[in-house]
């Protein structure tokens, strides 16, 4: 039988926090990142730390979820995943993303909560619906080809927000807990 592998899921066993600190889940074998036909990768609460470049060969991947995996950087090869629609990288140690990732044409949802993001490249996707990046270190808001509907940047170091037409179809903005002096005109 040649059914495609649709989903790889390696999530924590819902152990208590002390148990996870004592005995964290092992990372998956690198082979996982080269399965043809993979549509979703969901890994959490393990010491993955990095992704192998082979992840760029998962051309059908639509969802990449790596939560609390100790990632310090995302390889540029993730930018080769032209079908990728969702990226969830919460609770890692990322400082930025590769430009190619922010240029993914079908990217719709990107969550970067509780990392160490200092700055992000411009987002070129025409389909971005949601960007959440609270609890980071950003000093300036990201730029968008088309602004998302939902933008969460609370708990950063922002001093200003762009005004005017820069917000397009924005329906929800969370920006509390920053260093904002005022809101933009027309907001």
N, C-alpha and C positions, 0 to 999 in steps of 0.2 A: 504494500500500500504506500503510495507516495503523497499522502496528505501533507500540506505545508504546516510547519510549526507556526502556530499563530501567536503564542504568548509564552514568555519565560517569566515566572514569578518566584522571587526569592525574598520574601518579606520576613521580618522578625516574627518570632513565635509568641509575641505579646507577653514576653517575660517582663518582670518588674525591672525598673531602672538599675538597681544594684546587681541584679543577675546579669543584665546586658553588659555592665561595666566589667564584671568579673570574667564573663565568658562570651565575648561578642561573636556574632555569627561569622563564619568564614566567608571570604569573598567567593563569587562563582568562578569556575575555571574560565580562562580566556577563550576557550573553544565556544562558549555560549555566545560570544559576540561575532561569530562568523556563520551562524545557521542561516541557510537560505530560507526565504519565505516567512521570516520572523516579522510580525506586525507590532508587537508590544514587548518592551522590556520593563519590568517592575522589580526593583531591588531596593531594599531599605535596611537600615541598622546593621551594616557590616562595614568592615575596613577595606572597601574596594580601592580607595585612594586615587586610582587613575583608570582610564579606559584605554584598551589597546587600539591602535590605528585601524585594525580590522573592522571596527564598528562602522567605518565608512562604506563597507561593502554590503550593509544591510539595506539595500535600496528600496525595499517595500516597507520599511519601518515607519509607523505612523505615531507611535507614542513611546517616549523615553522618560521613565520615572526612576530617578536615583535620589532617594531621600535619606539623609543622614548616613552617607557612605564615605565621608572624609575626603571627597574630591577636592583637589586644589586647583585643577584646571580641566577644561574640556578640550579634547583634541580637535584641531581644525577639520579633521575628517568627518566630524559630525555635520559639518556644512555641506557634505556631499549627499546627505539624506534628503533628497528633494521632495519626498512624500511625507516628511515629518510634519505633523500637525500640533502635537503637544509635547512640551518639555517641562518636567517638574524636577527641580534640582534643589529643593529646600533643605536647609540644615547642613550645608557643606562649608567649605572654606574657599569658595571661588572669589576672585577679585575682579574678574571681567569675563567676557565671552569672546570667542573668535569672531571676526567680522563676518565670516561665511555663515555662521550660525544665525546671526541677526539678519542675514539676507535670504534665509530659507523662504522659498516662494509660497508655501502652503501653511507656514507657521500661524497658528490661531491662538494658542494658549501657552504662556511662558510664566512659570513660577520660580522665583529666585529668593524666596523668603529666607531670612536668617543666614545669610552668607557674609562675605566681607567685600561685597561689590563696591568698588570705588568709582567706576565709570563704565558705561556700556557704549558699544558702537551704535551708529544709527540703524534703526529698524527699517528694512526695505519691503517687508511683506505687505501686500495689499489686503491681507486677510486677518491680520492680528486683531483679536477680540479682547484679549486680556493680558495684561502684564502686572504681576504682583512681585514687588521687591521690597517689602518692609524689613526693617531691622538690618540694614546694610550701612554703608559709609559713603553713599553718593552725595556729591556736592552740587551736581547739576542734573537736571532731569534728562532722560534720554530723548533723542529726536526720532520722529516717526515720519515715514512717507505718508501713511494714513494713520492717524491716532486711533488707539483702541477704544472700545466702548467702556472698558473697566481698567482703571489704573490705580494701583495701590503702592504708594511710595512713602507711607508713614514710617517714622522712626529712622530717618536718614539724616543727612546734614545739609539739606537743600536750603538755599537762601532766597531763591526766586523760582517762579514758575513762568513758562511762556504764556503770552496772552493772545488775544484775537482769534484768528482762524486756526491757530495751531492745534486747537482742541477738537475740531471736526465733530465727529459723532459721539464724543465722550458722554457717557451717562452716569458714571460713578467714579469719583476721585476721592482717595483717602490720602491726605498729606499732613495730618497732625503729627506732632512730635518732631518737627523739623526746625529750622532756624529762619522761617519765613518772616519777612518784615511787613509784607502786604500781599494782597491778592492782585493778579493782573487786571487791567482795565477790561471791562466788558465781561467779567466773569460772573 
